[in-house]
């Protein structure tokens, strides 16, 4: 089991990754809509993983 600090660090990394993917998706939209769709999907998946980690942190604190 990872510590809460490890989970927080990973959650921050995933959040930053999601923001970057979303930004790249927005930039790519005008030239390649399929790529933009894939980037946005990856961003959603990263945010889902981030949310799971945040829930785990809360569960550990109880």
ZADO-80105 format. One record per atom (N, C-alpha, C): residue number from 1; atom name; x, z, y. Coordinates in Angstrom, 2 decimals. Layout:
BEGIN
<pt><k>NUM</k><a>CA</a><east>X</east><up>Z</up><north>Y</north></pt>
...
This chain:
BEGIN
<pt><k>1</k><a>N</a><east>0.86</east><up>0.00</up><north>-1.18</north></pt>
<pt><k>1</k><a>CA</a><east>0.00</east><up>0.00</up><north>0.00</north></pt>
<pt><k>1</k><a>C</a><east>0.90</east><up>0.00</up><north>1.24</north></pt>
<pt><k>2</k><a>N</a><east>0.58</east><up>-0.85</up><north>2.15</north></pt>
<pt><k>2</k><a>CA</a><east>1.36</east><up>-0.94</up><north>3.38</north></pt>
<pt><k>2</k><a>C</a><east>0.90</east><up>0.13</up><north>4.36</north></pt>
<pt><k>3</k><a>N</a><east>1.80</east><up>0.50</up><north>5.25</north></pt>
<pt><k>3</k><a>CA</a><east>1.46</east><up>1.50</up><north>6.25</north></pt>
<pt><k>3</k><a>C</a><east>0.59</east><up>0.86</up><north>7.33</north></pt>
<pt><k>4</k><a>N</a><east>-0.06</east><up>1.72</up><north>8.09</north></pt>
<pt><k>4</k><a>CA</a><east>-0.92</east><up>1.23</up><north>9.18</north></pt>
<pt><k>4</k><a>C</a><east>-0.09</east><up>0.44</up><north>10.19</north></pt>
<pt><k>5</k><a>N</a><east>1.15</east><up>0.87</up><north>10.42</north></pt>
<pt><k>5</k><a>CA</a><east>2.00</east><up>0.15</up><north>11.37</north></pt>
<pt><k>5</k><a>C</a><east>2.33</east><up>-1.25</up><north>10.87</north></pt>
<pt><k>6</k><a>N</a><east>2.61</east><up>-1.38</up><north>9.59</north></pt>
<pt><k>6</k><a>CA</a><east>2.86</east><up>-2.70</up><north>9.00</north></pt>
<pt><k>6</k><a>C</a><east>1.63</east><up>-3.59</up><north>9.15</north></pt>
<pt><k>7</k><a>N</a><east>0.48</east><up>-3.02</up><north>8.90</north></pt>
<pt><k>7</k><a>CA</a><east>-0.77</east><up>-3.79</up><north>9.01</north></pt>
<pt><k>7</k><a>C</a><east>-1.02</east><up>-4.21</up><north>10.45</north></pt>
<pt><k>8</k><a>N</a><east>-0.76</east><up>-3.31</up><north>11.40</north></pt>
<pt><k>8</k><a>CA</a><east>-0.94</east><up>-3.64</up><north>12.82</north></pt>
<pt><k>8</k><a>C</a><east>-0.02</east><up>-4.79</up><north>13.22</north></pt>
<pt><k>9</k><a>N</a><east>1.23</east><up>-4.72</up><north>12.77</north></pt>
<pt><k>9</k><a>CA</a><east>2.20</east><up>-5.77</up><north>13.10</north></pt>
<pt><k>9</k><a>C</a><east>1.73</east><up>-7.11</up><north>12.55</north></pt>
<pt><k>10</k><a>N</a><east>1.28</east><up>-7.12</up><north>11.31</north></pt>
<pt><k>10</k><a>CA</a><east>0.81</east><up>-8.37</up><north>10.70</north></pt>
<pt><k>10</k><a>C</a><east>-0.45</east><up>-8.88</up><north>11.40</north></pt>
<pt><k>11</k><a>N</a><east>-1.34</east><up>-7.95</up><north>11.79</north></pt>
<pt><k>11</k><a>CA</a><east>-2.56</east><up>-8.36</up><north>12.50</north></pt>
<pt><k>11</k><a>C</a><east>-2.21</east><up>-9.01</up><north>13.83</north></pt>
<pt><k>12</k><a>N</a><east>-1.23</east><up>-8.46</up><north>14.53</north></pt>
<pt><k>12</k><a>CA</a><east>-0.80</east><up>-9.06</up><north>15.80</north></pt>
<pt><k>12</k><a>C</a><east>-0.23</east><up>-10.45</up><north>15.59</north></pt>
<pt><k>13</k><a>N</a><east>0.58</east><up>-10.60</up><north>14.54</north></pt>
<pt><k>13</k><a>CA</a><east>1.15</east><up>-11.91</up><north>14.23</north></pt>
<pt><k>13</k><a>C</a><east>0.05</east><up>-12.93</up><north>13.93</north></pt>
<pt><k>14</k><a>N</a><east>-0.93</east><up>-12.52</up><north>13.14</north></pt>
<pt><k>14</k><a>CA</a><east>-2.03</east><up>-13.43</up><north>12.81</north></pt>
<pt><k>14</k><a>C</a><east>-2.85</east><up>-13.79</up><north>14.04</north></pt>
<pt><k>15</k><a>N</a><east>-3.05</east><up>-12.82</up><north>14.91</north></pt>
<pt><k>15</k><a>CA</a><east>-3.81</east><up>-13.07</up><north>16.13</north></pt>
<pt><k>15</k><a>C</a><east>-3.08</east><up>-14.09</up><north>17.01</north></pt>
<pt><k>16</k><a>N</a><east>-1.78</east><up>-13.91</up><north>17.16</north></pt>
<pt><k>16</k><a>CA</a><east>-0.99</east><up>-14.86</up><north>17.96</north></pt>
<pt><k>16</k><a>C</a><east>-1.02</east><up>-16.25</up><north>17.33</north></pt>
<pt><k>17</k><a>N</a><east>-0.92</east><up>-16.28</up><north>16.00</north></pt>
<pt><k>17</k><a>CA</a><east>-0.97</east><up>-17.56</up><north>15.29</north></pt>
<pt><k>17</k><a>C</a><east>-2.32</east><up>-18.25</up><north>15.52</north></pt>
<pt><k>18</k><a>N</a><east>-3.40</east><up>-17.49</up><north>15.47</north></pt>
<pt><k>18</k><a>CA</a><east>-4.73</east><up>-18.05</up><north>15.67</north></pt>
<pt><k>18</k><a>C</a><east>-4.87</east><up>-18.63</up><north>17.08</north></pt>
<pt><k>19</k><a>N</a><east>-4.37</east><up>-17.90</up><north>18.06</north></pt>
<pt><k>19</k><a>CA</a><east>-4.44</east><up>-18.38</up><north>19.45</north></pt>
<pt><k>19</k><a>C</a><east>-3.65</east><up>-19.67</up><north>19.60</north></pt>
<pt><k>20</k><a>N</a><east>-2.47</east><up>-19.70</up><north>19.01</north></pt>
<pt><k>20</k><a>CA</a><east>-1.62</east><up>-20.90</up><north>19.11</north></pt>
<pt><k>20</k><a>C</a><east>-2.28</east><up>-22.09</up><north>18.42</north></pt>
<pt><k>21</k><a>N</a><east>-2.85</east><up>-21.86</up><north>17.24</north></pt>
<pt><k>21</k><a>CA</a><east>-3.52</east><up>-22.96</up><north>16.53</north></pt>
<pt><k>21</k><a>C</a><east>-4.72</east><up>-23.47</up><north>17.32</north></pt>
<pt><k>22</k><a>N</a><east>-5.47</east><up>-22.56</up><north>17.91</north></pt>
<pt><k>22</k><a>CA</a><east>-6.63</east><up>-22.96</up><north>18.72</north></pt>
<pt><k>22</k><a>C</a><east>-6.18</east><up>-23.79</up><north>19.92</north></pt>
<pt><k>23</k><a>N</a><east>-5.08</east><up>-23.36</up><north>20.55</north></pt>
<pt><k>23</k><a>CA</a><east>-4.57</east><up>-24.09</up><north>21.72</north></pt>
<pt><k>23</k><a>C</a><east>-4.12</east><up>-25.49</up><north>21.31</north></pt>
<pt><k>24</k><a>N</a><east>-3.40</east><up>-25.58</up><north>20.19</north></pt>
<pt><k>24</k><a>CA</a><east>-2.95</east><up>-26.88</up><north>19.72</north></pt>
<pt><k>24</k><a>C</a><east>-4.13</east><up>-27.77</up><north>19.34</north></pt>
<pt><k>25</k><a>N</a><east>-5.17</east><up>-27.17</up><north>18.77</north></pt>
<pt><k>25</k><a>CA</a><east>-6.37</east><up>-27.92</up><north>18.43</north></pt>
<pt><k>25</k><a>C</a><east>-7.04</east><up>-28.50</up><north>19.66</north></pt>
<pt><k>26</k><a>N</a><east>-7.07</east><up>-27.70</up><north>20.72</north></pt>
<pt><k>26</k><a>CA</a><east>-7.67</east><up>-28.18</up><north>21.96</north></pt>
<pt><k>26</k><a>C</a><east>-6.87</east><up>-29.33</up><north>22.56</north></pt>
<pt><k>27</k><a>N</a><east>-5.55</east><up>-29.22</up><north>22.49</north></pt>
<pt><k>27</k><a>CA</a><east>-4.69</east><up>-30.28</up><north>23.02</north></pt>
<pt><k>27</k><a>C</a><east>-4.83</east><up>-31.56</up><north>22.19</north></pt>
<pt><k>28</k><a>N</a><east>-4.96</east><up>-31.41</up><north>20.89</north></pt>
<pt><k>28</k><a>CA</a><east>-5.00</east><up>-32.57</up><north>20.01</north></pt>
<pt><k>28</k><a>C</a><east>-6.36</east><up>-33.27</up><north>20.01</north></pt>
<pt><k>29</k><a>N</a><east>-7.38</east><up>-32.61</up><north>20.50</north></pt>
<pt><k>29</k><a>CA</a><east>-8.74</east><up>-33.14</up><north>20.40</north></pt>
<pt><k>29</k><a>C</a><east>-8.89</east><up>-34.52</up><north>21.01</north></pt>
<pt><k>30</k><a>N</a><east>-8.26</east><up>-34.75</up><north>22.15</north></pt>
<pt><k>30</k><a>CA</a><east>-8.44</east><up>-36.04</up><north>22.83</north></pt>
<pt><k>30</k><a>C</a><east>-7.79</east><up>-37.20</up><north>22.08</north></pt>
<pt><k>31</k><a>N</a><east>-6.76</east><up>-36.92</up><north>21.29</north></pt>
<pt><k>31</k><a>CA</a><east>-6.06</east><up>-38.00</up><north>20.60</north></pt>
<pt><k>31</k><a>C</a><east>-6.38</east><up>-38.07</up><north>19.11</north></pt>
<pt><k>32</k><a>N</a><east>-6.64</east><up>-36.93</up><north>18.48</north></pt>
<pt><k>32</k><a>CA</a><east>-6.86</east><up>-36.93</up><north>17.03</north></pt>
<pt><k>32</k><a>C</a><east>-7.86</east><up>-35.83</up><north>16.68</north></pt>
<pt><k>33</k><a>N</a><east>-9.12</east><up>-36.20</up><north>16.60</north></pt>
<pt><k>33</k><a>CA</a><east>-10.16</east><up>-35.21</up><north>16.37</north></pt>
<pt><k>33</k><a>C</a><east>-10.07</east><up>-34.57</up><north>14.98</north></pt>
<pt><k>34</k><a>N</a><east>-9.62</east><up>-35.32</up><north>14.00</north></pt>
<pt><k>34</k><a>CA</a><east>-9.49</east><up>-34.76</up><north>12.64</north></pt>
<pt><k>34</k><a>C</a><east>-8.42</east><up>-33.67</up><north>12.61</north></pt>
<pt><k>35</k><a>N</a><east>-7.28</east><up>-33.93</up><north>13.25</north></pt>
<pt><k>35</k><a>CA</a><east>-6.23</east><up>-32.93</up><north>13.33</north></pt>
<pt><k>35</k><a>C</a><east>-6.73</east><up>-31.70</up><north>14.08</north></pt>
<pt><k>36</k><a>N</a><east>-7.44</east><up>-31.91</up><north>15.17</north></pt>
<pt><k>36</k><a>CA</a><east>-7.99</east><up>-30.80</up><north>15.95</north></pt>
<pt><k>36</k><a>C</a><east>-8.92</east><up>-29.95</up><north>15.09</north></pt>
<pt><k>37</k><a>N</a><east>-9.74</east><up>-30.61</up><north>14.29</north></pt>
<pt><k>37</k><a>CA</a><east>-10.65</east><up>-29.89</up><north>13.39</north></pt>
<pt><k>37</k><a>C</a><east>-9.87</east><up>-29.03</up><north>12.40</north></pt>
<pt><k>38</k><a>N</a><east>-8.82</east><up>-29.59</up><north>11.83</north></pt>
<pt><k>38</k><a>CA</a><east>-8.00</east><up>-28.84</up><north>10.87</north></pt>
<pt><k>38</k><a>C</a><east>-7.31</east><up>-27.64</up><north>11.53</north></pt>
<pt><k>39</k><a>N</a><east>-6.81</east><up>-27.83</up><north>12.74</north></pt>
<pt><k>39</k><a>CA</a><east>-6.15</east><up>-26.74</up><north>13.45</north></pt>
<pt><k>39</k><a>C</a><east>-7.13</east><up>-25.63</up><north>13.78</north></pt>
<pt><k>40</k><a>N</a><east>-8.33</east><up>-26.00</up><north>14.20</north></pt>
<pt><k>40</k><a>CA</a><east>-9.35</east><up>-24.98</up><north>14.49</north></pt>
<pt><k>40</k><a>C</a><east>-9.75</east><up>-24.22</up><north>13.24</north></pt>
<pt><k>41</k><a>N</a><east>-9.82</east><up>-24.92</up><north>12.10</north></pt>
<pt><k>41</k><a>CA</a><east>-10.15</east><up>-24.27</up><north>10.84</north></pt>
<pt><k>41</k><a>C</a><east>-9.05</east><up>-23.27</up><north>10.46</north></pt>
<pt><k>42</k><a>N</a><east>-7.80</east><up>-23.66</up><north>10.64</north></pt>
<pt><k>42</k><a>CA</a><east>-6.69</east><up>-22.75</up><north>10.35</north></pt>
<pt><k>42</k><a>C</a><east>-6.74</east><up>-21.53</up><north>11.26</north></pt>
<pt><k>43</k><a>N</a><east>-7.13</east><up>-21.74</up><north>12.51</north></pt>
<pt><k>43</k><a>CA</a><east>-7.26</east><up>-20.63</up><north>13.45</north></pt>
<pt><k>43</k><a>C</a><east>-8.35</east><up>-19.67</up><north>13.00</north></pt>
<pt><k>44</k><a>N</a><east>-9.47</east><up>-20.20</up><north>12.53</north></pt>
<pt><k>44</k><a>CA</a><east>-10.56</east><up>-19.35</up><north>12.04</north></pt>
<pt><k>44</k><a>C</a><east>-10.11</east><up>-18.52</up><north>10.84</north></pt>
<pt><k>45</k><a>N</a><east>-9.38</east><up>-19.16</up><north>9.93</north></pt>
<pt><k>45</k><a>CA</a><east>-8.90</east><up>-18.46</up><north>8.75</north></pt>
<pt><k>45</k><a>C</a><east>-7.91</east><up>-17.35</up><north>9.12</north></pt>
<pt><k>46</k><a>N</a><east>-7.05</east><up>-17.62</up><north>10.08</north></pt>
<pt><k>46</k><a>CA</a><east>-6.10</east><up>-16.60</up><north>10.53</north></pt>
<pt><k>46</k><a>C</a><east>-6.83</east><up>-15.42</up><north>11.16</north></pt>
<pt><k>47</k><a>N</a><east>-7.88</east><up>-15.70</up><north>11.93</north></pt>
<pt><k>47</k><a>CA</a><east>-8.65</east><up>-14.61</up><north>12.54</north></pt>
<pt><k>47</k><a>C</a><east>-9.40</east><up>-13.81</up><north>11.48</north></pt>
<pt><k>48</k><a>N</a><east>-9.87</east><up>-14.46</up><north>10.45</north></pt>
<pt><k>48</k><a>CA</a><east>-10.55</east><up>-13.74</up><north>9.36</north></pt>
<pt><k>48</k><a>C</a><east>-9.57</east><up>-12.78</up><north>8.69</north></pt>
<pt><k>49</k><a>N</a><east>-8.36</east><up>-13.26</up><north>8.42</north></pt>
<pt><k>49</k><a>CA</a><east>-7.35</east><up>-12.40</up><north>7.80</north></pt>
<pt><k>49</k><a>C</a><east>-7.00</east><up>-11.24</up><north>8.72</north></pt>
<pt><k>50</k><a>N</a><east>-6.93</east><up>-11.51</up><north>10.01</north></pt>
<pt><k>50</k><a>CA</a><east>-6.65</east><up>-10.47</up><north>10.99</north></pt>
<pt><k>50</k><a>C</a><east>-7.74</east><up>-9.41</up><north>10.96</north></pt>
<pt><k>51</k><a>N</a><east>-8.99</east><up>-9.83</up><north>10.90</north></pt>
<pt><k>51</k><a>CA</a><east>-10.11</east><up>-8.89</up><north>10.85</north></pt>
<pt><k>51</k><a>C</a><east>-10.06</east><up>-8.03</up><north>9.60</north></pt>
<pt><k>52</k><a>N</a><east>-9.68</east><up>-8.63</up><north>8.48</north></pt>
<pt><k>52</k><a>CA</a><east>-9.56</east><up>-7.86</up><north>7.23</north></pt>
<pt><k>52</k><a>C</a><east>-8.50</east><up>-6.78</up><north>7.39</north></pt>
<pt><k>53</k><a>N</a><east>-7.39</east><up>-7.13</up><north>8.00</north></pt>
<pt><k>53</k><a>CA</a><east>-6.33</east><up>-6.14</up><north>8.22</north></pt>
<pt><k>53</k><a>C</a><east>-6.80</east><up>-5.01</up><north>9.13</north></pt>
<pt><k>54</k><a>N</a><east>-7.53</east><up>-5.36</up><north>10.18</north></pt>
<pt><k>54</k><a>CA</a><east>-8.03</east><up>-4.33</up><north>11.09</north></pt>
<pt><k>54</k><a>C</a><east>-9.01</east><up>-3.40</up><north>10.38</north></pt>
<pt><k>55</k><a>N</a><east>-9.83</east><up>-3.95</up><north>9.51</north></pt>
<pt><k>55</k><a>CA</a><east>-10.74</east><up>-3.11</up><north>8.72</north></pt>
<pt><k>55</k><a>C</a><east>-9.96</east><up>-2.19</up><north>7.80</north></pt>
<pt><k>56</k><a>N</a><east>-8.89</east><up>-2.69</up><north>7.22</north></pt>
<pt><k>56</k><a>CA</a><east>-8.05</east><up>-1.86</up><north>6.34</north></pt>
<pt><k>56</k><a>C</a><east>-7.41</east><up>-0.73</up><north>7.12</north></pt>
<pt><k>57</k><a>N</a><east>-6.96</east><up>-1.01</up><north>8.33</north></pt>
<pt><k>57</k><a>CA</a><east>-6.38</east><up>0.03</up><north>9.18</north></pt>
<pt><k>57</k><a>C</a><east>-7.42</east><up>1.12</up><north>9.44</north></pt>
<pt><k>58</k><a>N</a><east>-8.63</east><up>0.72</up><north>9.80</north></pt>
<pt><k>58</k><a>CA</a><east>-9.68</east><up>1.70</up><north>10.04</north></pt>
<pt><k>58</k><a>C</a><east>-9.99</east><up>2.51</up><north>8.79</north></pt>
<pt><k>59</k><a>N</a><east>-10.00</east><up>1.83</up><north>7.64</north></pt>
<pt><k>59</k><a>CA</a><east>-10.30</east><up>2.53</up><north>6.39</north></pt>
<pt><k>59</k><a>C</a><east>-9.22</east><up>3.58</up><north>6.09</north></pt>
<pt><k>60</k><a>N</a><east>-7.98</east><up>3.26</up><north>6.38</north></pt>
<pt><k>60</k><a>CA</a><east>-6.89</east><up>4.20</up><north>6.12</north></pt>
<pt><k>60</k><a>C</a><east>-6.96</east><up>5.42</up><north>7.04</north></pt>
<pt><k>61</k><a>N</a><east>-7.51</east><up>5.24</up><north>8.23</north></pt>
<pt><k>61</k><a>CA</a><east>-7.56</east><up>6.34</up><north>9.19</north></pt>
<pt><k>61</k><a>C</a><east>-8.67</east><up>7.34</up><north>8.87</north></pt>
<pt><k>62</k><a>N</a><east>-9.59</east><up>6.95</up><north>8.02</north></pt>
<pt><k>62</k><a>CA</a><east>-10.71</east><up>7.85</up><north>7.69</north></pt>
<pt><k>62</k><a>C</a><east>-10.31</east><up>8.86</up><north>6.65</north></pt>
